[in-house]
Amino acid sequence: MNITLDRNEEQLTGLLNVHLEEADYTDAVEKQIKETTKKAQFKGFRPGKVPAGLVRKMYGKGILADEINRLLGQSVDSYLKDNNVKILGEPIPVASDVDFDTAKAFDFQFELGLLPDFELPADGQLEVKRSAVSIDDATLAETNEQITRQFGETTNPEASEADDYLFGKLKKAGAEGEGQTVLLPINKVKNGQERFIGVKGGDTLTFDLSDAFAGDAGAIRSFSGLSKEEAAGATGDYEFEVEKINRTAAPEENQELFDKVFGPETVASKEEFDAKIRETIQQNYDRESDNLVNRKLIDALIDNTTIQIPTEFFKKWLVRANEGKLDAATVEEHYSDYERELKWSLIRNKVVEDMGLKVETEEIRNRVLDKILGQFGGGMALTDEMRQGMAGFADNYLKQENGKNYVQEYEAILAEKVVEALRGKVVVTDEPVTAEEFRNQNEG
């Protein structure tokens, strides 16, 4: 066997040439013919007594092809590993006419996409902004309104008032169908609010949706179910067929409410309740802000790390690897997205290798256990017996889907470790914003 690699450094491609002699595959083929002889069943012959010559005549060509393919796969993999050839995806076989009937020696070629070494930006060279969200009175009011809706007593009065909700179907004026079921908050209407007061079930309102909410696409989205683009383009008249009025009385702020919202004995007074609400909102925004920083960090690394990509090979490989799902036209249309994903994958792999990042099985099990506990509120006390039982459940979950669940949890933890490692290379500076500004900046 002889394997050579012709490199095209400019194109970042390679042509791998594999030459097989008869001696390279004969022993494996003969062994497989003997194994087949033991199992073959032919009329007129007892099992295991079929002549090898007959088996060779019937199955020899297929056995030869299978063994050569197996040998090719092993040999190519070994060559790439032994010679530290870093490739994109997998080798692509070059089409050729192979005569398994008469040929004794065979030549095969494989196209390779080559990946060069690259360096990440120096520590401290990149900077990303982190939104330091301050909680304003409007955000607190919205949260208290949500608590009222969730825990207050709801009635359905005959006619609406300013703090009620209208339940019904909303659609573009003149559009077919019954429309989208929505719960419209009257107190969020900015223009013409009086038209929504005194409304009864069975009434139909026609109004300019954008004008009613002063062009606030976020406010429209929050109740209408429209996408960001649809809400922004929701101009002109809409029809709202009212089915009923929802009115919720604020619950009494006592220990019963405190326990319902935050769990037993977490807070014991109105002052503690208000402080806990603010703390919880702040934690939620801090978590969102940190997640956004992670996405910005990834974008910054991709944009500022020079990595040459074998473009034409990558496009060809994408079509081949996603046969039936992607065609050349689709790859061309979305190529920039595929390239960004590839660059991030290469950066991530480099960080894992350079920093020796690992994920232990115990970490994966604990992650699944945390998810299970989260379904029970996360604050329950566990006995050793309960934890052992849940650990068994976690292990069973990780074995399901032929190990797919294990791989997903492994990849999720590894991705978090990579981002955490990269945060040490990037300067993160806080940028004060209000909660409303943060929501508007990150709609979508």
FILUM-544470 format. One record per residue: x, y, z of N, C-alpha, C in turn; residue in one letter. Coordinates in steps of 0.1 Angstrom, whole numbers, padded with zeros to 4 digits, always signed. Layout:
XYZXYZXYZA/...
END
This chain:
+0009-0012+0000+0000+0000+0000+0009+0012+0000M/+0005+0022-0008+0012+0035-0008+0002+0046-0008N/+0004+0056+0002-0005+0067+0003+0004+0080+0002I/-0001+0089-0007+0006+0102-0008-0004+0113-0008T/+0000+0125-0004-0009+0136-0003-0003+0148-0011L/-0011+0152-0021-0007+0164-0028-0015+0176-0022D/-0007+0186-0017-0013+0197-0011-0014+0209-0020R/-0025+0217-0019-0027+0230-0026-0029+0240-0014N/-0018+0245-0010-0018+0254+0002-0026+0267-0001E/-0026+0271-0013-0034+0283-0016-0049+0281-0015E/-0053+0270-0020-0067+0266-0020-0071+0259-0007Q/-0061+0255+0001-0064+0248+0014-0071+0235+0011L/-0067+0228+0000-0072+0215-0003-0061+0205-0005T/-0064+0193-0006-0055+0182-0008-0061+0171-0016G/-0052+0163-0023-0057+0152-0030-0049+0140-0024L/-0056+0131-0018-0050+0119-0011-0051+0108-0021L/-0039+0102-0024-0038+0091-0034-0035+0078-0027N/-0043+0068-0029-0041+0055-0022-0039+0044-0033V/-0028+0037-0032-0025+0026-0042-0025+0013-0034H/-0034+0004-0038-0034-0009-0031-0029-0020-0040L/-0021-0029-0035-0016-0040-0042-0024-0053-0037E/-0023-0063-0045-0031-0075-0041-0028-0080-0027E/-0015-0079-0024-0011-0084-0010-0017-0076+0001A/-0022-0064-0002-0028-0056+0009-0041-0061+0014D/-0048-0068+0005-0062-0072+0008-0065-0087+0007Y/-0056-0095+0001-0058-0109-0001-0062-0117+0011T/-0054-0115+0022-0056-0123+0034-0070-0120+0040D/-0074-0107+0040-0087-0103+0046-0098-0109+0037A/-0097-0109+0024-0107-0114+0015-0109-0129+0017V/-0097-0136+0018-0098-0151+0019-0104-0155+0033E/-0101-0147+0043-0107-0150+0056-0122-0148+0056K/-0127-0137+0049-0141-0135+0048-0148-0145+0040Q/-0141-0151+0029-0147-0161+0021-0149-0174+0029I/-0139-0177+0038-0140-0189+0047-0152-0187+0056K/-0153-0175+0062-0164-0173+0071-0178-0174+0064E/-0178-0169+0052-0191-0170+0045-0194-0185+0041T/-0183-0192+0038-0185-0207+0035-0192-0214+0046T/-0188-0211+0059-0194-0217+0070-0209-0214+0072K/-0213-0203+0067-0227-0199+0069-0236-0200+0057K/-0230-0202+0045-0237-0202+0032-0246-0214+0031A/-0258-0212+0025-0267-0223+0023-0270-0224+0008Q/-0267-0236+0002-0270-0238-0012-0277-0251-0013F/-0287-0252-0022-0294-0264-0025-0285-0275-0029K/-0286-0286-0023-0278-0298-0026-0265-0299-0017G/-0263-0289-0009-0251-0289+0000-0255-0288+0014F/-0249-0296+0023-0252-0295+0037-0246-0281+0042R/-0252-0276+0053-0247-0263+0058-0232-0264+0062P/-0224-0255+0058-0210-0255+0061-0202-0263+0052G/-0208-0270+0042-0201-0279+0033-0201-0273+0019K/-0205-0261+0017-0205-0254+0004-0191-0252-0001V/-0187-0256-0013-0173-0254-0017-0169-0240-0018P/-0157-0237-0014-0152-0223-0013-0152-0217-0027A/-0150-0225-0038-0150-0220-0051-0164-0214-0055G/-0174-0221-0050-0188-0217-0054-0191-0204-0046L/-0187-0203-0034-0189-0191-0026-0181-0179-0032V/-0169-0182-0037-0161-0172-0043-0168-0167-0056R/-0173-0176-0064-0180-0172-0076-0193-0164-0073K/-0200-0168-0063-0213-0161-0060-0210-0148-0052M/-0201-0148-0043-0200-0136-0034-0186-0129-0034Y/-0177-0135-0042-0163-0130-0042-0162-0115-0045G/-0169-0110-0055-0168-0096-0059-0173-0087-0048K/-0184-0091-0042-0190-0082-0032-0181-0082-0019G/-0175-0094-0016-0166-0095-0005-0154-0086-0007I/-0148-0087-0019-0136-0079-0023-0139-0064-0022L/-0151-0060-0027-0154-0046-0026-0156-0041-0011A/-0162-0050-0003-0164-0046+0011-0151-0045+0018D/-0142-0055+0016-0129-0055+0023-0120-0043+0019E/-0121-0040+0006-0113-0029+0001-0118-0016+0007I/-0131-0014+0008-0137-0002+0014-0133-0001+0029N/-0134-0013+0036-0130-0012+0050-0115-0009+0051R/-0107-0015+0043-0092-0012+0043-0089+0003+0040L/-0097+0008+0030-0095+0022+0027-0098+0031+0039L/-0109+0029+0045-0114+0037+0056-0103+0037+0067G/-0098+0025+0071-0088+0024+0082-0075+0030+0078Q/-0071+0028+0065-0058+0033+0061-0058+0049+0060S/-0069+0054+0054-0070+0069+0053-0070+0075+0067V/-0078+0070+0076-0079+0075+0090-0065+0075+0096D/-0058+0063+0095-0045+0062+0102-0035+0072+0096S/-0035+0073+0082-0026+0083+0076-0028+0097+0081Y/-0040+0101+0081-0043+0115+0086-0039+0117+0100L/-0042+0107+0109-0038+0108+0123-0023+0108+0125K/-0016+0098+0118-0002+0097+0120+0006+0109+0115D/+0000+0115+0104+0007+0127+0098+0002+0140+0103N/-0007+0140+0113-0013+0152+0119-0019+0161+0108N/-0026+0155+0099-0033+0163+0088-0047+0167+0094V/-0048+0180+0096-0061+0185+0101-0070+0188+0089K/-0082+0181+0089-0091+0183+0078-0105+0188+0082I/-0112+0194+0073-0125+0198+0075-0135+0187+0071L/-0144+0183+0080-0153+0173+0077-0147+0159+0075G/-0150+0154+0064-0144+0140+0060-0139+0141+0046E/-0130+0131+0043-0125+0130+0029-0137+0127+0019P/-0136+0133+0007-0147+0131-0003-0140+0122-0014I/-0146+0110-0016-0140+0101-0026-0142+0107-0040P/-0131+0106-0048-0132+0110-0062-0138+0099-0070V/-0148+0101-0078-0154+0091-0086-0144+0085-0095A/-0145+0071-0096-0136+0064-0106-0142+0051-0110S/-0137+0045-0121-0142+0032-0125-0133+0022-0120D/-0138+0013-0112-0130+0002-0105-0135-0011-0111V/-0126-0019-0116-0129-0032-0122-0125-0043-0111D/-0135-0047-0104-0133-0057-0094-0132-0071-0100F/-0135-0073-0112-0135-0086-0119-0121-0090-0123D/-0113-0081-0128-0100-0085-0133-0088-0078-0127T/-0091-0066-0121-0079-0058-0116-0074-0065-0103A/-0061-0064-0101-0054-0068-0089-0049-0057-0081K/-0045-0046-0087-0041-0034-0080-0051-0023-0083A/-0053-0014-0073-0063-0004-0073-0058+0009-0069F/-0063+0020-0075-0059+0033-0072-0072+0041-0068D/-0071+0048-0057-0083+0056-0052-0078+0070-0049F/-0086+0080-0050-0083+0093-0046-0094+0099-0037Q/-0090+0108-0028-0099+0115-0019-0096+0130-0019F/-0106+0138-0020-0105+0152-0018-0105+0156-0004E/-0096+0165+0000-0095+0169+0014-0096+0184+0015L/-0103+0189+0026-0103+0203+0029-0093+0204+0041G/-0083+0212+0039-0072+0214+0049-0075+0226+0058L/-0072+0224+0071-0074+0235+0081-0060+0239+0086L/-0056+0251+0084-0044+0256+0090-0045+0259+0105P/-0033+0261+0111-0033+0265+0125-0037+0280+0125D/-0042+0284+0136-0046+0298+0138-0044+0302+0153F/-0043+0315+0155-0042+0320+0169-0054+0329+0173E/-0058+0328+0185-0068+0336+0190-0063+0350+0194L/-0072+0360+0194-0067+0373+0198-0060+0373+0211P/-0051+0382+0214-0044+0382+0226-0053+0386+0238A/-0050+0382+0250-0058+0385+0261-0060+0400+0263D/-0072+0404+0265-0075+0418+0267-0076+0427+0255G/-0075+0420+0243-0075+0428+0230-0090+0431+0226Q/-0099+0422+0230-0113+0424+0226-0121+0429+0238L/-0131+0437+0235-0140+0443+0246-0154+0441+0241E/-0163+0437+0251-0177+0436+0248-0184+0444+0259V/-0196+0449+0256-0204+0456+0266-0214+0447+0272K/-0215+0449+0285-0225+0441+0293-0236+0451+0298R/-0248+0448+0295-0259+0457+0300-0261+0455+0315S/-0258+0465+0322-0261+0465+0337-0275+0471+0339A/-0284+0462+0340-0299+0466+0340-0303+0472+0354V/-0309+0483+0354-0314+0489+0366-0330+0487+0366S/-0335+0483+0377-0350+0480+0377-0357+0493+0380I/-0366+0497+0371-0374+0510+0373-0388+0506+0379D/-0395+0517+0382-0408+0515+0388-0418+0509+0378D/-0417+0512+0365-0426+0506+0355-0424+0491+0355A/-0412+0486+0356-0409+0471+0356-0415+0465+0368T/-0413+0471+0380-0419+0466+0392-0434+0465+0391L/-0440+0476+0385-0455+0476+0384-0459+0465+0375A/-0452+0462+0364-0456+0451+0355-0455+0438+0362E/-0445+0436+0370-0444+0423+0378-0455+0422+0388T/-0458+0432+0395-0469+0432+0404-0483+0429+0397N/-0484+0434+0385-0496+0432+0377-0497+0417+0374E/-0485+0411+0370-0485+0397+0367-0488+0388+0379Q/-0484+0393+0391-0487+0385+0403-0502+0386+0406I/-0507+0398+0403-0522+0400+0405-0530+0390+0396T/-0526+0390+0383-0533+0381+0374-0532+0367+0377R/-0520+0363+0383-0518+0349+0386-0524+0344+0399Q/-0524+0353+0409-0529+0349+0422-0542+0356+0426F/-0546+0366+0419-0558+0373+0423-0571+0366+0418G/-0582+0371+0423-0595+0364+0419-0600+0371+0406E/-0603+0363+0396-0607+0368+0383-0622+0366+0381T/-0628+0377+0377-0643+0377+0374-0645+0381+0360T/-0657+0380+0355-0661+0384+0341-0672+0393+0341N/-0670+0406+0344-0680+0416+0345-0687+0418+0331P/-0698+0425+0331-0706+0427+0319-0699+0437+0310E/-0694+0448+0316-0688+0458+0308-0673+0461+0313A/-0665+0465+0304-0651+0467+0307-0648+0481+0314S/-0637+0480+0322-0631+0492+0328-0617+0493+0324E/-0610+0504+0328-0597+0508+0323-0586+0497+0327A/-0588+0490+0338-0577+0480+0342-0581+0466+0338D/-0591+0464+0330-0596+0451+0326-0588+0446+0314D/-0590+0433+0311-0585+0427+0299-0597+0423+0290Y/-0595+0425+0277-0605+0420+0267-0600+0407+0261L/-0609+0396+0263-0605+0383+0257-0613+0381+0245F/-0606+0377+0234-0614+0375+0221-0605+0372+0210G/-0609+0375+0198-0602+0372+0185-0598+0385+0178K/-0585+0385+0174-0580+0397+0167-0575+0393+0153L/-0579+0401+0143-0574+0398+0130-0574+0411+0122K/-0567+0411+0111-0566+0422+0102-0580+0424+0096K/-0584+0437+0095-0598+0440+0090-0599+0434+0076A/-0610+0426+0075-0613+0421+0062-0606+0407+0059G/-0597+0403+0068-0590+0390+0066-0599+0378+0068A/-0596+0367+0061-0604+0355+0063-0600+0349+0076E/-0609+0340+0081-0607+0333+0093-0612+0340+0105G/-0611+0333+0117-0617+0339+0129-0607+0348+0136E/-0594+0347+0133-0584+0355+0140-0576+0348+0151G/-0567+0355+0157-0559+0350+0168-0565+0353+0181Q/-0566+0343+0190-0571+0345+0204-0561+0353+0212T/-0565+0364+0218-0556+0373+0225-0563+0378+0238V/-0555+0383+0247-0560+0389+0259-0554+0403+0259L/-0562+0413+0255-0557+0427+0253-0559+0435+0266L/-0547+0440+0271-0548+0449+0283-0552+0463+0280P/-0563+0467+0285-0568+0481+0282-0559+0491+0287I/-0553+0489+0298-0544+0500+0304-0531+0502+0296N/-0529+0493+0286-0517+0495+0278-0520+0503+0265K/-0533+0505+0262-0536+0513+0251-0533+0527+0253V/-0525+0533+0243-0520+0547+0245-0530+0557+0239K/-0536+0554+0227-0544+0563+0220-0558+0558+0219N/-0568+0566+0222-0582+0561+0221-0586+0551+0231G/-0581+0551+0243-0584+0541+0253-0599+0541+0256Q/-0605+0552+0255-0619+0553+0259-0628+0544+0251E/-0623+0541+0239-0631+0532+0230-0632+0518+0235R/-0622+0514+0244-0621+0500+0249-0628+0499+0263F/-0633+0510+0268-0640+0511+0281-0655+0510+0278I/-0662+0502+0287-0676+0500+0285-0680+0490+0274G/-0670+0483+0270-0672+0472+0260-0678+0460+0266V/-0686+0453+0259-0693+0441+0264-0690+0429+0255K/-0691+0417+0261-0689+0405+0253-0699+0404+0241G/-0693+0401+0229-0701+0401+0217-0699+0413+0208G/-0693+0424+0215-0690+0436+0207-0678+0433+0198D/-0677+0441+0187-0666+0440+0177-0660+0454+0176T/-0647+0455+0179-0640+0468+0178-0632+0468+0165L/-0632+0479+0158-0623+0481+0147-0614+0493+0150T/-0601+0491+0149-0592+0502+0153-0579+0500+0146F/-0571+0511+0145-0557+0510+0140-0548+0505+0151D/-0544+0493+0149-0536+0486+0160-0523+0494+0163L/-0516+0498+0153-0503+0505+0156-0506+0518+0163S/-0516+0526+0159-0519+0539+0165-0524+0537+0179D/-0532+0526+0182-0537+0524+0195-0526+0522+0205A/-0515+0516+0201-0504+0513+0210-0492+0522+0207F/-0495+0534+0200-0485+0544+0198-0472+0538+0190A/-0474+0529+0182-0463+0523+0174-0454+0515+0182G/-0458+0511+0194-0449+0503+0202-0450+0488+0198D/-0441+0483+0190-0442+0469+0185-0440+0459+0196A/-0432+0463+0206-0431+0454+0218-0444+0452+0225G/-0451+0463+0227-0464+0462+0234-0474+0453+0226A/-0474+0455+0213-0483+0447+0204-0479+0433+0205I/-0466+0430+0204-0462+0416+0204-0466+0409+0217R/-0465+0416+0228-0467+0410+0241-0481+0404+0243S/-0491+0409+0236-0504+0403+0238-0509+0397+0225F/-0504+0400+0213-0510+0396+0201-0505+0383+0195S/-0493+0379+0199-0487+0367+0194-0481+0369+0180G/-0480+0381+0176-0474+0385+0163-0459+0384+0165L/-0451+0381+0154-0437+0381+0154-0432+0396+0155S/-0419+0397+0157-0413+0411+0158-0416+0418+0145K/-0414+0412+0133-0416+0418+0121-0431+0421+0118E/-0439+0412+0122-0454+0414+0120-0459+0425+0129E/-0454+0425+0141-0459+0436+0150-0454+0450+0145A/-0442+0450+0140-0437+0463+0135-0445+0468+0122A/-0450+0458+0115-0457+0461+0103-0473+0461+0104G/-0477+0460+0117-0491+0459+0120-0498+0473+0118A/-0499+0478+0106-0505+0491+0104-0519+0489+0098T/-0527+0499+0099-0541+0498+0094-0550+0493+0104G/-0563+0491+0099-0574+0487+0108-0573+0472+0111D/-0576+0469+0124-0578+0455+0129-0591+0453+0135Y/-0597+0441+0134-0610+0438+0141-0607+0430+0153E/-0614+0434+0164-0613+0426+0176-0627+0422+0181F/-0630+0409+0180-0643+0404+0184-0642+0400+0199E/-0648+0407+0208-0647+0405+0222-0656+0393+0226V/-0650+0384+0233-0658+0373+0239-0662+0375+0253E/-0653+0380+0261-0656+0383+0275-0646+0393+0281K/-0650+0398+0293-0642+0408+0300-0635+0400+0311I/-0622+0402+0313-0615+0396+0324-0611+0407+0334N/-0615+0406+0347-0611+0415+0357-0606+0408+0369R/-0594+0411+0373-0587+0404+0384-0585+0414+0396T/-0590+0410+0407-0588+0418+0419-0575+0414+0426A/-0568+0425+0430-0555+0422+0436-0556+0414+0448A/-0548+0403+0450-0548+0395+0462-0544+0403+0474P/-0548+0399+0486-0544+0405+0498-0530+0401+0501E/-0522+0411+0504-0507+0409+0506-0505+0404+0520E/-0506+0391+0521-0504+0385+0534-0495+0373+0533N/-0493+0365+0544-0484+0354+0544-0488+0344+0534Q/-0501+0342+0532-0505+0332+0522-0500+0335+0508E/-0501+0348+0504-0496+0352+0491-0481+0351+0491L/-0474+0355+0501-0460+0355+0501-0455+0340+0499F/-0462+0331+0506-0458+0317+0504-0461+0311+0490D/-0472+0316+0484-0476+0311+0471-0465+0316+0461K/-0461+0328+0462-0452+0334+0452-0437+0329+0454V/-0432+0328+0466-0418+0325+0468-0416+0312+0476F/-0426+0305+0480-0424+0293+0488-0426+0296+0503G/-0428+0285+0510-0431+0287+0525-0419+0293+0532P/-0423+0304+0540-0414+0310+0550-0402+0317+0543E/-0403+0320+0530-0392+0327+0524-0391+0341+0528T/-0403+0348+0528-0404+0361+0533-0416+0362+0543V/-0415+0372+0552-0424+0373+0563-0431+0386+0564A/-0429+0396+0555-0435+0409+0556-0436+0415+0542S/-0444+0426+0542-0446+0433+0529-0433+0438+0524K/-0425+0444+0534-0412+0449+0530-0403+0438+0524E/-0402+0427+0530-0394+0416+0525-0399+0411+0512E/-0413+0411+0510-0419+0407+0498-0415+0416+0486F/-0416+0429+0489-0412+0438+0478-0397+0437+0475D/-0389+0435+0485-0375+0434+0483-0371+0421+0475A/-0379+0411+0478-0376+0398+0471-0381+0399+0456K/-0392+0406+0454-0396+0408+0440-0385+0415+0432I/-0380+0426+0438-0369+0434+0431-0357+0425+0429R/-0353+0417+0439-0341+0409+0438-0343+0398+0427E/-0355+0392+0426-0358+0382+0416-0357+0388+0402T/-0363+0400+0401-0363+0406+0387-0349+0409+0384I/-0341+0414+0393-0327+0418+0390-0319+0406+0386Q/-0321+0395+0393-0314+0382+0390-0317+0377+0376Q/-0330+0378+0373-0334+0374+0359-0328+0383+0348N/-0328+0396+0350-0321+0405+0341-0306+0402+0340Y/-0300+0400+0352-0286+0398+0352-0282+0385+0344D/-0291+0375+0346-0289+0362+0338-0290+0364+0323R/-0300+0372+0319-0302+0375+0305-0291+0383+0300E/-0286+0393+0308-0275+0401+0304-0262+0393+0302S/-0260+0384+0311-0248+0375+0310-0249+0366+0298D/-0261+0361+0295-0263+0352+0283-0260+0360+0270N/-0264+0373+0270-0262+0382+0259-0247+0385+0257L/-0240+0386+0269-0225+0389+0268-0219+0376+0262V/-0223+0365+0265-0217+0352+0259-0219+0352+0244N/-0231+0356+0240-0233+0356+0225-0224+0367+0218R/-0223+0379+0225-0214+0389+0220-0200+0385+0219K/-0196+0377+0230-0182+0372+0230-0179+0363+0219L/-0189+0354+0216-0187+0344+0205-0186+0352+0192I/-0195+0362+0190-0194+0370+0177-0181+0377+0176D/-0176+0383+0187-0164+0390+0187-0152+0381+0184A/-0152+0369+0189-0141+0360+0186-0141+0356+0171L/-0153+0353+0166-0155+0349+0152-0150+0360+0143I/-0154+0373+0146-0151+0384+0138-0136+0388+0138D/-0130+0385+0149-0116+0390+0151-0105+0378+0151N/-0109+0367+0147-0100+0356+0146-0098+0352+0131T/-0086+0353+0126-0083+0350+0112-0082+0335+0110T/-0092+0329+0103-0091+0315+0100-0094+0313+0086I/-0085+0308+0078-0087+0305+0064-0096+0292+0063Q/-0106+0293+0054-0115+0282+0052-0114+0278+0037I/-0113+0264+0035-0113+0259+0021-0127+0260+0015P/-0130+0272+0011-0144+0276+0008-0151+0266-0002T/-0145+0263-0013-0152+0255-0023-0154+0241-0018E/-0144+0236-0011-0145+0222-0005-0156+0222+0005F/-0156+0232+0013-0166+0233+0024-0180+0233+0018F/-0183+0240+0008-0196+0240+0001-0199+0226-0004K/-0190+0220-0010-0192+0207-0016-0195+0197-0005K/-0187+0198+0006-0189+0189+0017-0203+0191+0024W/-0207+0203+0026-0220+0206+0032-0231+0199+0024L/-0231+0200+0011-0241+0193+0003-0240+0178+0004V/-0228+0173+0004-0227+0158+0005-0231+0153+0019R/-0227+0160+0030-0230+0156+0044-0244+0157+0047A/-0251+0166+0040-0266+0168+0042-0274+0164+0030N/-0270+0154+0024-0277+0149+0012-0292+0148+0014E/-0300+0154+0005-0314+0154+0006-0320+0165+0014G/-0311+0172+0022-0316+0183+0031-0311+0196+0026K/-0299+0196+0020-0293+0208+0015-0289+0206+0000L/-0291+0217-0008-0286+0216-0022-0276+0228-0023D/-0269+0228-0035-0259+0238-0037-0264+0252-0036A/-0276+0254-0041-0282+0268-0041-0285+0273-0027A/-0290+0264-0019-0292+0267-0005-0279+0270+0003T/-0269+0262+0001-0256+0264+0007-0251+0278+0003V/-0252+0281-0010-0247+0294-0015-0254+0306-0008E/-0267+0304-0007-0275+0315-0001-0272+0318+0013E/-0269+0307+0021-0267+0309+0035-0252+0306+0039H/-0243+0307+0029-0230+0303+0032-0223+0311+0044Y/-0226+0323+0045-0219+0331+0055-0223+0326+0069S/-0235+0321+0070-0240+0315+0083-0232+0302+0086D/-0231+0294+0076-0224+0281+0077-0209+0283+0081Y/-0204+0294+0075-0189+0296+0077-0187+0301+0091E/-0196+0310+0096-0195+0314+0110-0197+0303+0120R/-0206+0294+0117-0207+0282+0126-0195+0274+0126E/-0189+0272+0114-0176+0264+0113-0165+0271+0121L/-0164+0284+0119-0153+0291+0126-0154+0290+0141K/-0167+0291+0146-0169+0290+0161-0165+0276+0165W/-0169+0266+0157-0166+0252+0161-0151+0250+0162S/-0143+0256+0152-0129+0255+0153-0123+0262+0165L/-0128+0274+0168-0123+0281+0179-0126+0273+0192I/-0138+0268+0193-0142+0260+0205-0133+0248+0207R/-0130+0241+0196-0121+0229+0196-0107+0233+0200N/-0103+0244+0196-0089+0249+0199-0088+0252+0214K/-0098+0258+0219-0098+0262+0234-0099+0249+0242V/-0107+0239+0238-0108+0226+0245-0094+0219+0245V/-0087+0219+0234-0074+0213+0233-0064+0220+0240E/-0063+0233+0238-0052+0241+0244-0053+0241+0259D/-0066+0242+0264-0067+0243+0279-0071+0230+0286M/-0071+0219+0278-0074+0206+0283-0087+0205+0291G/-0097+0212+0285-0111+0211+0291-0117+0197+0290L/-0123+0193+0301-0129+0180+0302-0143+0181+0309K/-0151+0171+0306-0164+0170+0313-0165+0156+0319V/-0167+0156+0332-0168+0143+0339-0182+0138+0339E/-0184+0125+0340-0197+0119+0341-0205+0124+0352T/-0198+0127+0364-0206+0132+0375-0211+0146+0373E/-0204+0154+0365-0210+0167+0362-0222+0166+0353E/-0222+0156+0344-0234+0154+0336-0246+0149+0344I/-0243+0140+0353-0254+0135+0361-0260+0146+0370R/-0251+0154+0376-0256+0165+0385-0264+0175+0377N/-0260+0177+0364-0268+0187+0356-0282+0182+0354R/-0283+0169+0351-0297+0163+0349-0304+0163+0362V/-0298+0160+0373-0304+0161+0386-0310+0174+0389L/-0302+0185+0386-0307+0199+0388-0319+0201+0380D/-0320+0196+0368-0332+0198+0359-0344+0191+0366K/-0341+0179+0371-0352+0172+0377-0357+0179+0390I/-0348+0184+0398-0352+0191+0410-0359+0204+0406L/-0355+0210+0395-0361+0223+0390-0376+0221+0388G/-0380+0209+0383-0394+0206+0381-0402+0205+0394Q/-0395+0203+0405-0402+0203+0418-0400+0216+0426F/-0396+0226+0419-0394+0239+0425-0380+0242+0430G/-0371+0232+0430-0357+0234+0433-0354+0236+0447G/-0364+0237+0456-0361+0240+0470-0364+0229+0479G/-0368+0217+0474-0372+0206+0482-0360+0200+0489M/-0362+0195+0502-0351+0188+0509-0351+0174+0505A/-0339+0169+0502-0337+0155+0497-0330+0147+0508L/-0336+0135+0510-0329+0125+0518-0319+0118+0509T/-0310+0110+0515-0300+0103+0507-0307+0093+0498D/-0318+0087+0504-0325+0077+0496-0332+0083+0484E/-0337+0095+0486-0344+0102+0474-0334+0106+0464M/-0322+0111+0468-0312+0115+0459-0306+0103+0451R/-0305+0092+0458-0300+0080+0451-0310+0075+0441Q/-0323+0076+0444-0333+0072+0435-0333+0081+0422G/-0332+0094+0425-0331+0104+0414-0319+0102+0405M/-0308+0099+0412-0295+0096+0404-0297+0085+0395A/-0304+0074+0399-0307+0063+0390-0316+0067+0379G/-0326+0076+0381-0334+0081+0371-0326+0089+0361F/-0316+0097+0366-0308+0105+0357-0299+0096+0348A/-0294+0085+0354-0286+0076+0346-0294+0070+0335D/-0306+0066+0339-0315+0060+0329-0318+0069+0317N/-0320+0082+0321-0323+0092+0311-0311+0094+0301Y/-0299+0094+0307-0286+0096+0299-0284+0084+0290L/-0289+0072+0293-0287+0060+0284-0297+0060+0273K/-0308+0067+0274-0318+0067+0264-0314+0073+0251Q/-0322+0070+0240-0318+0075+0227-0305+0071+0222E/-0301+0059+0226-0287+0054+0223-0276+0063+0227N/-0278+0069+0238-0267+0078+0243-0268+0092+0238G/-0278+0095+0231-0279+0109+0225-0281+0119+0236K/-0289+0116+0246-0291+0125+0258-0278+0128+0265N/-0269+0118+0266-0256+0119+0273-0248+0129+0265Y/-0247+0127+0252-0239+0136+0243-0244+0150+0244V/-0257+0152+0243-0263+0166+0244-0259+0173+0257Q/-0260+0166+0268-0256+0172+0281-0241+0175+0281E/-0233+0165+0276-0219+0167+0276-0215+0179+0268Y/-0221+0181+0256-0218+0192+0247-0222+0205+0253E/-0234+0205+0260-0239+0217+0267-0229+0222+0278A/-0224+0213+0286-0215+0216+0297-0201+0221+0291I/-0197+0214+0281-0184+0217+0274-0185+0231+0268L/-0196+0234+0262-0198+0248+0256-0197+0259+0267A/-0203+0256+0278-0203+0266+0289-0189+0268+0294E/-0181+0257+0295-0167+0258+0300-0159+0266+0290K/-0161+0264+0277-0154+0271+0267-0156+0286+0268V/-0169+0290+0269-0173+0304+0270-0167+0310+0283V/-0167+0302+0294-0162+0307+0306-0147+0310+0305E/-0140+0300+0298-0126+0302+0296-0123+0314+0287A/-0131+0316+0277-0129+0328+0268-0132+0341+0275L/-0141+0341+0285-0144+0354+0291-0132+0360+0298R/-0122+0351+0302-0110+0356+0308-0101+0363+0298G/-0103+0361+0285-0095+0367+0274-0101+0381+0270K/-0114+0383+0273-0121+0395+0268-0124+0405+0279V/-0123+0418+0276-0126+0428+0286-0141+0431+0285V/-0148+0429+0297-0162+0431+0297-0165+0443+0306V/-0171+0453+0299-0174+0466+0307-0189+0468+0308T/-0193+0472+0319-0208+0474+0322-0212+0487+0315D/-0225+0486+0310-0231+0497+0304-0245+0499+0310E/-0247+0509+0318-0260+0510+0325-0271+0513+0316P/-0282+0505+0317-0294+0506+0309-0306+0504+0318V/-0318+0509+0315-0330+0506+0322-0335+0493+0317T/-0345+0487+0324-0351+0474+0320-0358+0476+0307A/-0365+0487+0305-0372+0489+0293-0362+0491+0281E/-0351+0498+0283-0341+0499+0272-0335+0485+0269E/-0333+0477+0279-0327+0464+0276-0337+0455+0268F/-0350+0456+0272-0360+0448+0264-0361+0453+0250R/-0361+0466+0248-0362+0471+0234-0350+0468+0226N/-0338+0468+0232-0326+0465+0225-0325+0450+0220Q/-0332+0441+0228-0330+0427+0225-0343+0420+0222N/-0352+0428+0216-0365+0422+0211-0361+0412+0200E/-0369+0401+0199-0366+0391+0189-0363+0377+0195G/
END
